[in-house]
Amino acid sequence: MSTISRANISGAMHIETLKTFCDLVEGGSFSKAASLNLISQSAVSQQLNALERRYGQRLIERGHRRSVVLTEAGKVFYSACKDILDRFNVAENALRSRSLDIVGTVRVATVYSVGLHELPPYIKLFIKANPQANVRLEYSRTNRIYEACLNDTIDFGIVAYPTRRPQLDVVPLRDDRLVLVESPERARPGRGRVSLQNLNHESFVGFERDIPTRRAIDRLLKKHRVRVNYVMEFDNIETIKRSVEAGIGLSILPETAVANEVRAGLLVTRQFVEGEFRRPIGIIHRKGKVLNPAALKLIQFLTTPISSR
């Protein structure tokens, strides 16, 4: 059995091969590793086979269809690769930070309600100011964004109701105001504020139960002793809005996410007598992660209100 060490790995192959192997392990699939590195699945397999031939032992268990399982040698190799890649990223970012140009790719994952309705103007300004930077934006569920941060497959995530965890750092962004949303045909008379008590036993369209915004809304209703009848539940805000437009039920949603529909007369919003209820938004990333200059600059853009530019 050959000995795998940081010394003979670093001198043996290109850094891209080490990154592809780590992406294969962390992403759990050949297709995801291929996508992240802009190569074919066949190329990922060829690189893995070349590594195994070089060291004379299996790095990945064969026969597991649903996941990538490391052998004992693979675990040693993966640990060494991560150490090399971390050191390389630190050196690369240090060199890039000496340049006035912001270059590089920023990998961001966000929940739909923020990504579709709040990020576009910031991304547009960022790209205009930094044309050599590239933003790879993906939409995902909250739990998957946390996993991606911990697995280091993204630079940072943007979520609602960010929770602090030992392995993650949180950067507060802003709060969204939550409002009652109705279709114009079903809207209750008057234009003033509405009491939460008026929602008792109403038909309601909401997020699925594992989504943080749904849990927060349920806590709010419970606190005020209001029980609604959930008639439909969805994992994304766009489907909720379409259902409310169709008159299926009411909903409580972030005001920014329904602004276009309100202007078009498709939805009506009301604030609450009991006060303003807000949904915090935050950036999360792996604790200790060295962000490249482009990622740091994008966070700076996101945390600076457009009105103050």
Beta strands, then each sheet from edge to edge (+ up, - down):
strand 1: 104-110
strand 2: 133-139
strand 3: 156-160
strand 4: 168-182
strand 5: 203-207
strand 6: 229-234
strand 7: 251-254
strand 8: 268-270
strand 9: 277-286
sheet 1: 2+ 1+ 3+ 9- 4+ 7-
sheet 2: 2+ 1+ 3+ 9- 4+ 8-
sheet 3: 5+ 6+
end
